[in-house]
Structure formats: structure tokens, C-alpha cells
């Protein structure tokens, strides 16, 4: 009896449709945890790299030398490094054109950093919609398997004259496992999605604040170069 009501035993006794539901939910759970672990590393690295970059940026380093160092290894730059290189590169390019007003130079530099910011946010948000989808749909998939399993259990119960709890309990139990698996897949996905979304919002705010501060530095430099006196 114990073997019959074990999870494996109930799975083996379930109908083909309920088995498919359970396997689907197990697959979604595996995918969810893979995304959770991967996003956790990516967002953690992004926060750490941003802190290290700002620590060096505000240490009084020469911006021209800093730019050339980062531009030399551009393929490995991330986050604020990409924004800084994009903004400074556009600023230097436009500044060489004598006819360019400081406002035009600043607008071009700001747009370059805004584009870099948008691309970085797209990278940080990769796979987050998948977590949201798994979190929102898994309970319904599990509920579908449960409803189907209970329906089959009662149909089988109606075919016998002397029904007992022992006869119907395994069928209901195997049906309820589908709901449990749906929640097992959904709960971590929802928690991770909310947590990662908050981290992305904080990083976006961090990036945007740096962009404004760096723009102010370039703004002062642009007007100084335009009017040395």
C-alpha cells in the first residue's frame, strides 16, 4: 500500500494526460531553476562591476587615459564601462568638429549613453519574462491535471457499486500531485522574478545616476574647451 501511494507509484498509475502534465511541470521547474541560477550570477556580477567601476572612476583617474584603457579591451566591457566608453567616444568625436556647439556635443554624447543603457537593460532583463510566464501558468497547468485526474477517479468510482475511500483515494492523490508540482514550479519562479526585477530597477537607477553625473562632467569640460577664458 505504501508503494502504491508513493509519488513514483502514483505517477506510474496516473493517466497518460496527467503524466504529460507532470512531466511538463517538471521540465518547467528545471528550466526555471536554470534561469534563476544564471540570472543570479549575471545580476550579481553587474552590481559588483558597477561598484568597482565607480570606485575607480571617482578616484581621480585621468579620464582620457581611463577611456583609452577601456577602449583597448572594449569586447570585455560591461555595464557602466560600456556607457562611459560610448559617451566619451561620441563626445571626443563631436568635439573635434569646430562648428559643433557645446549643446550639440552634449546631446550626441547623452544619446550614445542612453542607447548603451537601453542595451544593457535588455541584457539584464533577458529570460525574466520566461520566469514570469512559468510563475503565472504553472499553477493552472497543475490544476488542469488535477481536474482531469479527479474526473477520471469519479468516473471509475461510478462504475462500481460498493465504493470505498480506499478505492478513490489513490486517484485523487495522483490528481493532487499535479497541483503540488504546479506550485513547486511556480513559487520559486515568482519569488525570483520579483527579486530580480527589483535588482534590475536598482541597477537601472545606478546606471542613470552615473549617466547624469558623467554628463555634468562632460558639460563643464565642453564649455571650458569652447571658452578657455
Residue frames as a rotation matrix with the C-alpha (Angstrom) as fourth column:
UNK 1
0.564 0.826 0.000 0.00
0.826 -0.564 0.000 0.00
0.000 0.000 -1.000 0.00
UNK 2
0.407 -0.490 -0.771 2.83
0.181 -0.784 0.594 2.36
-0.895 -0.381 -0.230 0.83
UNK 3
-0.660 -0.693 0.290 4.41
0.395 0.008 0.919 1.75
-0.639 0.721 0.268 -2.57
UNK 4
-0.174 0.689 0.703 1.10
0.979 0.042 0.200 2.43
0.108 0.723 -0.682 -4.30
UNK 5
0.826 0.562 -0.051 0.68
0.563 -0.814 0.143 5.87
0.038 -0.147 -0.988 -2.70
UNK 6
-0.082 -0.897 -0.434 4.28
0.569 -0.400 0.719 6.98
-0.818 -0.188 0.543 -3.13
UNK 7
0.186 0.125 -0.975 4.90
-0.482 -0.852 -0.202 9.79
-0.856 0.508 -0.098 -5.58
UNK 8
-0.740 -0.522 -0.425 6.55
-0.630 0.314 0.710 7.46
-0.238 0.793 -0.561 -8.08
UNK 9
-0.814 0.471 0.340 3.80
0.454 0.881 -0.134 4.88
-0.363 0.045 -0.931 -7.68
UNK 10
0.149 0.913 -0.380 1.05
0.341 -0.409 -0.847 7.46
-0.928 -0.003 -0.372 -8.13
UNK 11
-0.124 -0.266 -0.956 2.82
-0.744 -0.613 0.267 8.86
-0.657 0.744 -0.122 -11.19
UNK 12
-0.950 -0.303 -0.077 3.02
-0.282 0.724 0.630 5.40
-0.136 0.620 -0.773 -12.76
UNK 13
-0.564 0.805 0.182 -0.67
0.695 0.582 -0.422 4.79
-0.446 -0.111 -0.888 -12.05
UNK 14
-0.196 0.511 -0.837 -1.79
-0.157 -0.859 -0.487 8.16
-0.968 0.036 0.248 -13.44
UNK 15
0.713 0.501 0.490 -3.45
0.438 0.227 -0.870 8.53
-0.547 0.835 -0.058 -16.83
UNK 16
0.004 -0.750 0.662 -1.38
1.000 -0.011 -0.019 9.48
0.022 0.662 0.750 -19.86
UNK 17
0.390 0.211 0.896 -2.62
0.380 -0.923 0.052 13.09
0.838 0.321 -0.441 -19.81
UNK 18
0.992 -0.023 0.123 -1.81
-0.122 -0.398 0.909 13.56
0.028 -0.917 -0.398 -16.12
UNK 19
0.431 -0.895 0.117 1.63
0.716 0.418 0.559 12.08
-0.550 -0.157 0.820 -16.71
UNK 20
0.018 -0.394 0.919 2.21
0.877 -0.435 -0.204 14.56
0.480 0.809 0.338 -19.51
UNK 21
0.744 0.315 0.590 1.13
0.020 -0.892 0.452 17.40
0.668 -0.325 -0.669 -17.21
UNK 22
0.905 -0.421 -0.063 3.53
0.112 0.092 0.989 16.24
-0.410 -0.903 0.130 -14.50
UNK 23
0.147 -0.890 0.432 6.43
0.933 0.270 0.239 15.88
-0.329 0.368 0.870 -16.93
UNK 24
0.253 0.027 0.967 5.68
0.600 -0.789 -0.135 19.33
0.759 0.614 -0.215 -18.36
UNK 25
0.925 0.146 0.351 5.71
-0.166 -0.674 0.720 20.86
0.342 -0.724 -0.599 -14.89
UNK 26
0.654 -0.756 -0.002 8.94
0.455 0.392 0.799 19.05
-0.604 -0.524 0.601 -14.01
UNK 27
0.017 -0.636 0.772 10.54
0.987 -0.113 -0.114 20.42
0.160 0.763 0.626 -17.19
UNK 28
0.503 0.245 0.829 9.32
0.230 -0.962 0.145 23.94
0.833 0.118 -0.540 -16.39
UNK 29
0.988 -0.154 -0.013 10.74
-0.015 -0.179 0.984 23.65
-0.153 -0.972 -0.179 -12.89
UNK 30
0.301 -0.929 0.216 14.15
0.813 0.368 0.451 22.59
-0.499 0.040 0.866 -14.23
UNK 31
0.013 -0.239 0.971 14.15
0.802 -0.577 -0.153 25.45
0.597 0.781 0.184 -16.75
UNK 32
0.814 0.388 0.432 13.10
0.069 -0.803 0.592 27.88
0.576 -0.452 -0.681 -14.02
UNK 33
0.833 -0.535 -0.140 15.94
0.205 0.063 0.977 26.89
-0.514 -0.842 0.162 -11.71
UNK 34
0.043 -0.827 0.561 18.45
0.986 0.127 0.111 27.08
-0.163 0.548 0.820 -14.57
UNK 35
0.209 0.118 0.971 17.31
0.492 -0.871 0.000 30.63
0.845 0.477 -0.240 -15.34
UNK 36
0.977 0.201 0.075 17.34
0.030 -0.473 0.881 31.56
0.212 -0.858 -0.468 -11.65
UNK 37
0.524 -0.846 -0.100 20.94
0.573 0.263 0.776 30.43
-0.630 -0.464 0.622 -11.17
UNK 38
-0.137 -0.593 0.793 22.09
0.981 -0.194 0.024 32.08
0.140 0.781 0.608 -14.41
UNK 39
0.400 0.362 0.842 20.35
0.317 -0.917 0.243 35.42
0.860 0.170 -0.482 -13.72
UNK 40
0.964 -0.081 -0.255 21.59
0.237 -0.186 0.954 35.43
-0.125 -0.979 -0.160 -10.14
UNK 41
0.113 -0.992 0.056 25.17
0.832 0.125 0.540 35.26
-0.543 -0.014 0.840 -11.39
UNK 42
-0.166 -0.154 0.974 24.65
0.849 -0.524 0.063 37.86
0.501 0.838 0.218 -14.14
UNK 43
0.654 0.508 0.560 22.98
0.182 -0.825 0.535 40.41
0.734 -0.248 -0.632 -11.86
UNK 44
0.843 -0.422 -0.334 25.49
0.373 0.011 0.928 39.81
-0.388 -0.906 0.166 -9.08
UNK 45
-0.126 -0.926 0.355 28.38
0.949 -0.009 0.315 40.36
-0.289 0.377 0.880 -11.50
UNK 46
0.073 0.231 0.970 26.71
0.654 -0.746 0.128 43.50
0.753 0.625 -0.206 -12.88
UNK 47
0.949 0.298 0.104 26.37
0.105 -0.608 0.787 45.03
0.298 -0.736 -0.608 -9.41
UNK 48
0.561 -0.807 -0.187 29.93
0.525 0.172 0.834 44.15
-0.640 -0.566 0.520 -8.47
UNK 49
-0.206 -0.645 0.736 31.36
0.978 -0.161 0.132 45.51
0.033 0.747 0.664 -11.75
UNK 50
0.439 0.448 0.779 29.40
0.442 -0.862 0.246 48.75
0.782 0.237 -0.576 -11.38
UNK 51
0.983 -0.092 -0.160 30.72
0.116 -0.367 0.923 49.31
-0.144 -0.926 -0.350 -7.86
UNK 52
0.205 -0.974 0.094 34.31
0.734 0.217 0.644 48.59
-0.648 -0.063 0.759 -8.95
UNK 53
-0.073 -0.191 0.979 34.00
0.904 -0.427 -0.015 50.91
0.421 0.884 0.204 -11.95
UNK 54
0.713 0.427 0.556 32.64
0.210 -0.887 0.411 53.82
0.669 -0.176 -0.722 -9.93
UNK 55
0.815 -0.487 -0.315 35.26
0.340 -0.039 0.940 53.35
-0.470 -0.872 0.134 -7.25
UNK 56
-0.181 -0.920 0.347 37.97
0.876 0.010 0.483 53.75
-0.448 0.391 0.804 -9.89
UNK 57
0.073 0.285 0.956 36.13
0.804 -0.583 0.112 56.49
0.589 0.761 -0.272 -11.81
UNK 58
0.839 0.357 0.410 35.73
0.069 -0.818 0.571 58.72
0.539 -0.451 -0.711 -8.78
UNK 59
0.602 -0.687 -0.408 39.29
0.724 0.255 0.641 58.08
-0.336 -0.681 0.650 -7.54
UNK 60
0.560 -0.365 -0.744 40.58
-0.273 -0.929 0.249 60.99
-0.782 0.064 -0.620 -9.62
UNK 61
-0.123 -0.596 0.793 41.86
0.622 0.576 0.530 58.96
-0.774 0.558 0.300 -12.55
UNK 62
-0.641 -0.156 -0.752 42.60
-0.427 -0.742 0.518 60.84
-0.638 0.652 0.409 -15.78
UNK 63
0.314 0.923 0.221 39.51
-0.276 0.312 -0.909 60.36
-0.908 0.224 0.353 -17.96
UNK 64
0.490 -0.181 -0.853 41.41
-0.871 -0.059 -0.488 60.31
0.039 0.982 -0.187 -21.25
UNK 65
-0.623 -0.771 -0.129 43.75
-0.747 0.636 -0.192 57.59
0.230 -0.023 -0.973 -20.05
UNK 66
-0.519 0.526 0.674 40.84
-0.311 0.618 -0.722 55.74
-0.796 -0.584 -0.158 -18.43
UNK 67
0.537 0.760 -0.366 38.92
-0.587 0.024 -0.810 55.86
-0.607 0.649 0.459 -21.71
UNK 68
0.161 -0.555 -0.816 41.84
-0.916 0.224 -0.334 54.54
0.368 0.801 -0.472 -23.76
UNK 69
-0.802 -0.444 0.400 42.40
-0.579 0.743 -0.335 51.69
-0.149 -0.501 -0.853 -21.28
UNK 70
-0.175 0.834 0.524 38.77
-0.184 0.495 -0.849 50.62
-0.967 -0.245 0.067 -21.51
UNK 71
0.590 0.399 -0.702 38.57
-0.719 -0.137 -0.682 51.12
-0.368 0.907 0.206 -25.28
UNK 72
-0.350 -0.826 -0.441 41.57
-0.923 0.385 0.011 48.82
0.161 0.411 -0.897 -25.71
UNK 73
-0.997 0.069 0.034 39.59
0.060 0.972 -0.227 45.96
-0.049 -0.224 -0.973 -24.17
UNK 74
-0.587 0.806 -0.078 36.17
-0.809 -0.585 0.055 47.00
-0.001 0.095 0.995 -25.42
UNK 75
-0.231 0.520 -0.822 34.93
-0.375 0.732 0.569 43.47
0.898 0.439 0.026 -26.05
UNK 76
-0.441 0.000 -0.898 35.13
0.657 0.682 -0.322 42.64
0.612 -0.732 -0.300 -22.34
UNK 77
-0.953 0.106 0.284 33.49
-0.242 -0.830 -0.503 45.84
0.182 -0.548 0.817 -21.07
UNK 78
-0.372 0.878 -0.301 30.17
0.798 0.468 0.379 45.64
0.474 -0.099 -0.875 -19.26
UNK 79
0.327 0.678 -0.658 27.59
0.939 -0.311 0.146 47.96
-0.105 -0.666 -0.738 -17.74
UNK 80
0.798 0.000 -0.603 28.96
0.148 -0.969 0.197 51.35
-0.584 -0.246 -0.773 -16.77
UNK 81
-0.297 -0.955 0.022 32.17
0.183 -0.034 0.983 50.71
-0.937 0.295 0.185 -18.70
UNK 82
-0.408 0.223 0.885 30.20
0.909 0.190 0.371 50.46
-0.085 0.956 -0.280 -21.96
UNK 83
0.691 0.722 0.010 28.20
0.722 -0.691 -0.028 53.58
-0.013 0.026 -1.000 -21.13
UNK 84
0.480 -0.593 -0.646 31.34
0.059 -0.713 0.698 55.54
-0.875 -0.373 -0.307 -20.27
UNK 85
-0.565 -0.738 0.370 33.18
0.385 0.161 0.909 54.46
-0.730 0.656 0.193 -23.43
UNK 86
-0.100 0.615 0.782 30.14
0.993 0.016 0.115 55.19
0.059 0.788 -0.613 -25.63
UNK 87
0.833 0.484 -0.270 29.57
0.522 -0.848 0.089 58.64
-0.186 -0.215 -0.959 -24.13
UNK 88
0.299 -0.803 -0.515 33.22
-0.032 -0.548 0.836 59.70
-0.954 -0.233 -0.190 -24.08
UNK 89
-0.508 -0.473 0.720 33.85
0.648 0.340 0.681 58.38
-0.567 0.813 0.134 -27.61
UNK 90
0.233 0.693 0.683 30.95
0.948 -0.317 -0.002 60.38
0.215 0.648 -0.731 -29.02
UNK 91
0.850 0.029 -0.526 31.98
0.270 -0.881 0.388 63.44
-0.453 -0.472 -0.757 -27.01
UNK 92
-0.108 -0.980 -0.166 35.56
0.127 -0.179 0.976 63.25
-0.986 0.084 0.144 -28.35
UNK 93
-0.427 -0.024 0.904 34.35
0.870 0.261 0.418 62.74
-0.246 0.965 -0.091 -31.92
UNK 94
0.531 0.736 0.419 31.96
0.809 -0.588 0.009 65.69
0.253 0.334 -0.908 -31.88
UNK 95
0.683 -0.319 -0.658 34.40
0.258 -0.737 0.625 67.95
-0.684 -0.596 -0.421 -30.03
UNK 96
-0.380 -0.887 0.262 36.85
0.558 0.006 0.830 67.69
-0.738 0.462 0.492 -32.95
UNK 97
-0.121 0.428 0.896 34.30
0.920 -0.291 0.263 69.41
0.373 0.856 -0.358 -35.19
UNK 98
-0.887 -0.386 -0.255 34.87
0.458 -0.806 -0.375 73.09
-0.061 -0.450 0.891 -34.54
UNK 99
-0.700 0.660 0.273 31.44
-0.319 -0.631 0.707 74.07
0.639 0.408 0.652 -35.84
UNK 100
-0.069 0.691 -0.720 29.69
0.559 0.624 0.545 71.97
0.826 -0.365 -0.429 -33.21
UNK 101
0.041 0.178 0.983 28.14
-0.639 -0.751 0.163 73.93
0.768 -0.635 0.083 -30.36
UNK 102
-0.850 -0.409 0.332 28.59
-0.504 0.448 -0.739 72.55
0.154 -0.795 -0.587 -26.84
UNK 103
-0.087 0.906 0.414 24.87
-0.793 0.188 -0.579 71.76
-0.603 -0.378 0.702 -26.70
UNK 104
0.617 0.290 -0.732 25.13
-0.739 0.533 -0.412 69.59
0.271 0.795 0.543 -29.80
UNK 105
-0.393 -0.835 -0.385 28.19
-0.513 0.546 -0.662 67.81
0.763 -0.063 -0.643 -28.41
UNK 106
-0.783 0.123 0.609 26.38
-0.568 0.257 -0.782 67.08
-0.253 -0.958 -0.132 -25.16
UNK 107
0.294 0.955 -0.039 23.22
-0.861 0.247 -0.445 65.92
-0.415 0.164 0.895 -26.92
UNK 108
0.380 -0.221 -0.898 25.21
-0.646 0.632 -0.428 63.46
0.663 0.743 0.098 -29.03
UNK 109
-0.713 -0.700 -0.040 27.12
-0.418 0.470 -0.778 62.13
0.563 -0.538 -0.627 -26.02
UNK 110
-0.515 0.597 0.615 23.93
-0.709 0.107 -0.697 61.76
-0.483 -0.795 0.368 -23.97
UNK 111
0.525 0.728 -0.441 22.17
-0.850 0.414 -0.327 59.88
-0.055 0.546 0.836 -26.77
UNK 112
-0.047 -0.629 -0.776 25.11
-0.514 0.681 -0.522 57.50
0.857 0.374 -0.355 -27.10
UNK 113
-0.916 -0.288 0.280 24.98
-0.374 0.358 -0.855 56.73
0.147 -0.888 -0.436 -23.37
UNK 114
-0.129 0.952 0.276 21.19
-0.847 0.039 -0.529 56.37
-0.515 -0.302 0.802 -23.49
UNK 115
0.475 0.238 -0.847 21.47
-0.749 0.615 -0.247 53.78
0.462 0.752 0.470 -26.28
UNK 116
-0.506 -0.742 -0.441 24.14
-0.309 0.632 -0.710 51.90
0.806 -0.223 -0.549 -24.31
UNK 117
-0.752 0.298 0.587 21.91
-0.608 0.028 -0.793 52.00
-0.253 -0.954 0.160 -21.22
UNK 118
0.298 0.937 -0.182 18.98
-0.930 0.242 -0.277 50.58
-0.215 0.251 0.944 -23.16
UNK 119
0.251 -0.279 -0.927 21.10
-0.512 0.774 -0.372 47.70
0.821 0.568 0.052 -24.49
UNK 120
-0.805 -0.592 0.035 22.46
-0.316 0.377 -0.871 46.92
0.503 -0.712 -0.490 -21.03
UNK 121
-0.423 0.733 0.533 18.95
-0.783 0.000 -0.622 46.83
-0.456 -0.680 0.574 -19.54
UNK 122
0.497 0.570 -0.654 17.82
-0.832 0.527 -0.173 44.47
0.246 0.630 0.736 -22.31
UNK 123
-0.215 -0.680 -0.701 20.71
-0.294 0.730 -0.617 42.18
0.931 0.074 -0.357 -21.39
UNK 124
-0.900 -0.141 0.411 19.90
-0.425 0.087 -0.901 42.32
0.092 -0.986 -0.138 -17.67
UNK 125
-0.137 0.958 0.253 16.22
-0.841 0.023 -0.540 41.54
-0.523 -0.287 0.803 -18.30
UNK 126
-0.350 -0.045 -0.936 16.96
-0.747 0.616 0.250 38.52
0.565 0.787 -0.249 -20.50
UNK 127
-0.600 0.192 -0.776 14.83
0.224 0.972 0.067 35.48
0.768 -0.134 -0.627 -19.51
UNK 128
-0.954 0.295 0.044 12.93
-0.134 -0.295 -0.946 37.40
-0.267 -0.909 0.321 -16.81
UNK 129
-0.201 0.932 -0.300 9.70
-0.979 -0.182 0.090 37.24
0.030 0.312 0.949 -18.86
UNK 130
-0.214 0.074 -0.974 10.19
-0.277 0.952 0.134 33.46
0.937 0.298 -0.183 -19.01
UNK 131
-0.933 -0.122 -0.339 10.24
0.285 0.325 -0.902 33.32
0.221 -0.938 -0.268 -15.20
UNK 132
-0.682 0.731 -0.031 7.07
-0.606 -0.588 -0.536 35.41
-0.410 -0.347 0.844 -15.09
UNK 133
-0.084 0.651 -0.755 5.38
-0.865 0.328 0.379 33.09
0.495 0.685 0.535 -17.59
UNK 134
-0.487 -0.152 -0.860 6.35
0.129 0.961 -0.243 29.96
0.864 -0.229 -0.448 -15.65
UNK 135
-0.990 0.055 -0.128 5.21
0.120 -0.136 -0.983 31.52
-0.071 -0.989 0.128 -12.39
UNK 136
-0.518 0.840 -0.160 1.83
-0.762 -0.538 -0.360 32.54
-0.388 -0.065 0.919 -13.76
UNK 137
0.071 0.583 -0.809 0.95
-0.893 0.398 0.208 29.47
0.444 0.708 0.549 -15.85
UNK 138
-0.759 -0.471 -0.449 2.33
-0.283 0.860 -0.424 26.54
0.586 -0.195 -0.786 -13.83
UNK 139
-0.795 0.500 0.345 -0.49
-0.276 0.209 -0.938 26.54
-0.541 -0.841 -0.029 -11.22
UNK 140
0.151 0.904 -0.399 -3.11
-0.865 -0.075 -0.497 26.44
-0.479 0.420 0.771 -13.98
UNK 141
-0.128 -0.269 -0.955 -1.33
-0.739 0.668 -0.089 23.61
0.662 0.694 -0.284 -15.77
UNK 142
-0.966 -0.251 -0.068 -1.22
-0.128 0.687 -0.715 21.70
0.226 -0.682 -0.696 -12.48
UNK 143
-0.483 0.860 0.162 -4.87
-0.509 -0.125 -0.851 22.50
-0.712 -0.494 0.499 -11.80
UNK 144
0.149 0.498 -0.855 -5.79
-0.980 0.188 -0.061 21.16
0.130 0.847 0.516 -15.24
UNK 145
-0.531 -0.424 -0.734 -4.05
-0.355 0.898 -0.261 17.87
0.769 0.122 -0.627 -14.43
UNK 146
-0.962 0.188 0.196 -5.81
-0.144 0.260 -0.955 17.74
-0.231 -0.947 -0.223 -11.05
UNK 147
-0.131 0.974 -0.187 -9.27
-0.816 -0.213 -0.538 18.34
-0.563 0.082 0.822 -12.53
UNK 148
0.079 0.121 -0.989 -8.68
-0.848 0.529 -0.003 15.72
0.523 0.840 0.145 -15.18
UNK 149
-0.777 -0.466 -0.423 -7.40
-0.190 0.814 -0.548 13.17
0.600 -0.345 -0.722 -12.65
UNK 150
-0.798 0.546 0.256 -10.28
-0.284 0.034 -0.958 13.73
-0.532 -0.837 0.128 -10.21
UNK 151
0.056 0.837 -0.544 -12.77
-0.972 -0.079 -0.221 13.49
-0.228 0.542 0.809 -13.06
UNK 152
-0.152 -0.180 -0.972 -11.34
-0.572 0.818 -0.063 10.12
0.806 0.546 -0.227 -14.08
UNK 153
-0.974 -0.229 -0.004 -11.33
-0.118 0.516 -0.848 8.98
0.196 -0.825 -0.529 -10.43
UNK 154
-0.480 0.862 0.164 -15.05
-0.524 -0.131 -0.842 9.72
-0.704 -0.490 0.514 -10.03
UNK 155
0.142 0.491 -0.860 -15.90
-0.967 0.255 -0.014 8.16
0.212 0.833 0.511 -13.38
UNK 156
-0.527 -0.413 -0.743 -14.16
-0.260 0.911 -0.322 4.98
0.809 0.023 -0.587 -12.22
UNK 157
-0.958 0.193 0.211 -15.92
-0.189 0.126 -0.974 5.25
-0.215 -0.973 -0.084 -8.85
UNK 158
-0.158 0.972 -0.174 -19.29
-0.880 -0.219 -0.421 5.44
-0.447 0.087 0.890 -10.54
UNK 159
-0.069 0.089 -0.994 -18.64
-0.779 0.618 0.110 2.18
0.624 0.781 0.027 -12.36
UNK 160
-0.765 -0.192 -0.615 -18.62
0.183 0.850 -0.494 0.15
0.618 -0.490 -0.615 -9.11
UNK 161
0.267 0.963 -0.013 -21.48
0.199 -0.043 0.979 -0.48
0.943 -0.264 -0.203 -6.72
UNK 162
0.847 -0.009 -0.532 -19.68
0.532 0.043 0.846 -0.67
0.015 -0.999 0.041 -3.39
UNK 163
0.341 -0.724 0.599 -17.36
0.143 -0.590 -0.795 2.33
0.929 0.357 -0.098 -3.41
UNK 164
0.685 -0.229 -0.691 -14.91
0.718 0.053 0.694 2.85
-0.122 -0.972 0.200 -0.57
UNK 165
0.864 -0.413 -0.287 -12.44
-0.354 -0.905 0.236 5.58
-0.357 -0.102 -0.929 0.33
UNK 166
0.028 -0.907 0.419 -9.56
-0.064 0.417 0.907 3.19
-0.998 -0.052 -0.046 -0.35
UNK 167
0.146 0.095 0.985 -10.75
0.882 0.438 -0.173 2.88
-0.447 0.894 -0.020 -3.94
UNK 168
0.799 0.292 0.525 -10.98
0.534 -0.746 -0.398 6.60
0.276 0.598 -0.752 -4.68
UNK 169
0.794 -0.482 -0.370 -8.09
0.025 -0.583 0.812 7.90
-0.607 -0.654 -0.451 -2.55
UNK 170
-0.152 -0.930 0.334 -5.23
0.578 0.190 0.793 6.89
-0.802 0.314 0.509 -4.90
UNK 171
0.010 0.216 0.976 -6.92
0.977 -0.210 0.036 8.52
0.213 0.954 -0.213 -7.89
UNK 172
0.927 0.340 0.156 -7.50
0.289 -0.917 0.276 11.78
0.237 -0.211 -0.948 -6.00
UNK 173
0.575 -0.779 -0.249 -3.97
0.173 -0.182 0.968 11.69
-0.800 -0.600 0.030 -4.60
UNK 174
-0.260 -0.701 0.664 -2.37
0.835 0.182 0.520 11.29
-0.485 0.689 0.538 -8.01
UNK 175
0.352 0.462 0.814 -4.51
0.800 -0.599 -0.006 14.15
0.485 0.654 -0.581 -9.28
UNK 176
0.986 0.054 -0.157 -3.49
0.140 -0.784 0.604 16.46
-0.090 -0.618 -0.781 -6.43
UNK 177
0.173 -0.985 0.012 0.18
0.650 0.124 0.750 15.80
-0.740 -0.122 0.662 -7.11
UNK 178
-0.047 -0.152 0.987 -0.23
0.945 -0.328 -0.005 17.75
0.325 0.932 0.159 -10.35
UNK 179
0.807 0.377 0.454 -1.34
0.215 -0.904 0.369 20.82
0.550 -0.200 -0.811 -8.40
UNK 180
0.800 -0.564 -0.204 1.53
0.189 -0.085 0.978 20.39
-0.569 -0.821 0.038 -5.97
UNK 181
-0.071 -0.860 0.506 4.02
0.890 0.174 0.422 20.19
-0.451 0.480 0.752 -8.82
UNK 182
0.298 0.262 0.918 2.47
0.723 -0.690 -0.038 23.28
0.624 0.675 -0.395 -10.39
UNK 183
0.990 0.051 0.132 3.02
-0.052 -0.735 0.676 25.22
0.131 -0.676 -0.725 -7.16
UNK 184
0.507 -0.861 0.035 6.52
0.463 0.307 0.832 23.77
-0.727 -0.406 0.554 -6.83
UNK 185
-0.162 -0.540 0.826 7.39
0.986 -0.118 0.116 25.18
0.034 0.833 0.552 -10.26
UNK 186
0.400 0.466 0.789 5.56
0.562 -0.805 0.190 28.48
0.724 0.368 -0.584 -9.81
UNK 187
0.939 0.090 -0.331 6.58
0.332 -0.478 0.813 29.67
-0.085 -0.874 -0.479 -6.33
UNK 188
0.072 -0.971 -0.227 10.38
0.638 -0.130 0.759 29.85
-0.766 -0.200 0.611 -6.90
UNK 189
-0.352 -0.185 0.918 9.82
0.911 -0.291 0.291 31.43
0.214 0.939 0.271 -10.32
UNK 190
0.596 0.659 0.459 7.58
0.504 -0.752 0.424 34.17
0.625 -0.022 -0.781 -8.91
UNK 191
0.814 -0.349 -0.464 9.90
0.348 -0.346 0.871 34.90
-0.465 -0.871 -0.160 -5.99
UNK 192
-0.192 -0.959 0.208 12.95
0.758 -0.010 0.652 35.01
-0.623 0.283 0.729 -8.27
UNK 193
-0.077 0.222 0.972 11.17
0.872 -0.458 0.174 37.20
0.484 0.861 -0.158 -10.83
UNK 194
0.878 0.462 0.126 10.19
0.333 -0.777 0.534 39.78
0.344 -0.427 -0.836 -8.21
UNK 195
0.595 -0.728 -0.340 13.66
0.353 -0.144 0.924 39.75
-0.722 -0.670 0.172 -6.66
UNK 196
-0.327 -0.766 0.553 15.48
0.854 0.011 0.521 40.04
-0.405 0.642 0.651 -9.99
UNK 197
0.269 0.499 0.824 13.12
0.776 -0.619 0.121 42.77
0.570 0.607 -0.553 -11.24
UNK 198
0.970 0.049 -0.237 13.95
0.204 -0.694 0.691 44.80
-0.131 -0.719 -0.683 -8.13
UNK 199
0.158 -0.986 -0.052 17.67
0.492 0.033 0.870 44.28
-0.856 -0.163 0.490 -8.74
UNK 200
-0.251 -0.207 0.946 17.32
0.964 -0.144 0.225 45.38
0.089 0.968 0.236 -12.38
UNK 201
0.699 0.576 0.423 15.45
0.516 -0.816 0.259 48.52
0.495 0.037 -0.868 -11.28
UNK 202
0.798 -0.469 -0.380 18.20
0.167 -0.434 0.885 49.36
-0.580 -0.769 -0.268 -8.80
UNK 203
-0.207 -0.901 0.380 20.88
0.708 0.130 0.695 48.82
-0.676 0.413 0.611 -11.44
UNK 204
0.099 0.326 0.940 18.93
0.904 -0.424 0.051 50.98
0.416 0.845 -0.337 -13.89
UNK 205
0.964 0.266 -0.001 18.79
0.232 -0.839 0.492 53.75
0.130 -0.475 -0.871 -11.30
UNK 206
0.412 -0.898 -0.156 22.51
0.323 -0.017 0.946 53.28
-0.852 -0.440 0.283 -10.61
UNK 207
-0.301 -0.507 0.808 23.34
0.919 0.073 0.388 53.50
-0.255 0.859 0.444 -14.32
UNK 208
0.421 0.558 0.715 21.07
0.735 -0.672 0.092 56.50
0.532 0.486 -0.693 -14.87
UNK 209
0.929 -0.120 -0.350 22.59
0.183 -0.673 0.717 58.40
-0.322 -0.730 -0.603 -11.94
UNK 210
-0.031 -0.997 0.066 26.09
0.506 0.041 0.862 57.81
-0.862 0.060 0.503 -13.30
UNK 211
-0.139 0.025 0.990 24.98
0.983 -0.119 0.141 58.93
0.121 0.993 -0.008 -16.75
UNK 212
0.819 0.489 0.300 23.69
0.438 -0.871 0.223 62.22
0.371 -0.052 -0.927 -15.33
UNK 213
0.727 -0.604 -0.326 26.83
0.097 -0.380 0.920 62.78
-0.679 -0.701 -0.218 -13.25
UNK 214
-0.221 -0.836 0.502 29.13
0.703 0.220 0.676 61.98
-0.676 0.502 0.539 -16.16
UNK 215
0.224 0.394 0.892 27.09
0.907 -0.419 -0.042 64.24
0.357 0.818 -0.451 -18.44
UNK 216
0.980 0.119 -0.157 27.62
0.179 -0.873 0.455 67.10
-0.083 -0.474 -0.877 -15.98
UNK 217
0.226 -0.971 -0.080 31.38
0.258 -0.019 0.966 66.48
-0.939 -0.239 0.246 -16.08
UNK 218
-0.354 -0.327 0.876 31.40
0.904 0.120 0.410 66.49
-0.239 0.937 0.253 -19.88
UNK 219
0.628 0.667 0.400 29.15
0.729 -0.685 -0.002 69.56
0.272 0.293 -0.917 -19.90
UNK 220
0.814 -0.390 -0.431 31.63
0.007 -0.735 0.678 71.56
-0.581 -0.555 -0.595 -17.83
UNK 221
-0.169 -0.941 0.293 34.52
0.386 0.211 0.898 70.29
-0.907 0.265 0.327 -19.95
UNK 222
0.013 0.251 0.968 32.74
1.000 0.008 -0.015 71.17
-0.011 0.968 -0.251 -23.20
UNK 223
0.898 0.379 0.225 32.16
0.382 -0.924 0.032 74.78
0.220 0.058 -0.974 -22.17
UNK 224
0.560 -0.780 -0.280 35.68
0.004 -0.335 0.942 75.08
-0.828 -0.529 -0.184 -20.78
UNK 225
-0.315 -0.687 0.654 37.18
0.669 0.328 0.667 73.94
-0.673 0.648 0.357 -24.08
UNK 226
0.244 0.508 0.826 34.85
0.941 -0.330 -0.075 76.21
0.235 0.795 -0.559 -26.06
UNK 227
0.726 0.026 0.687 35.62
-0.047 -0.995 0.088 79.26
0.686 -0.096 -0.721 -23.95
UNK 228
0.097 -0.780 -0.618 39.09
0.767 0.454 -0.453 78.87
0.634 -0.430 0.643 -22.39
UNK 229
-0.653 -0.341 0.676 38.99
-0.049 -0.872 -0.488 82.38
0.755 -0.352 0.553 -20.98
